């Protein structure tokens, strides 16, 4: 297990940059977000918002700089850093013409679970996230906000 640097910051970008061929998408970004703060990226198309987020969560290697999550460098200790975050990308690859119940059942079969276990876990999960009443609604019809 890696040692965690003492830091009050949940997210840090230190000199974070990304170059795509001749296009400089992110240039020397320095950012600190403290634990418990709310933070958002705003800007026009092509401003580097998505690129920055992808670098911070380990989906895209920066050309320079560091992405640090709760004291863990995303590229020096990716496992420890990624254990600190959850990412829900836009355009999540779900099957929009399945219901939530059908999708969870499908996922259970992909993991080789038996039907009895799948049904029980499906009901538990739907109840946990308060979707039990809408379990048979198509995924495409759920709010994405």
Secondary structure by P-SEA (a helix, b strand, c coil): ccccccccccbbbcbbbbbccccccccbbbbbbcccbbbbbbbccccaaaaaaaaaaccccccbbbbbcccccccccaaaaaaacccccccccccccccaaaaaaaaaaaacccaaaaaaaaaaaaaaacccccccccccccccc
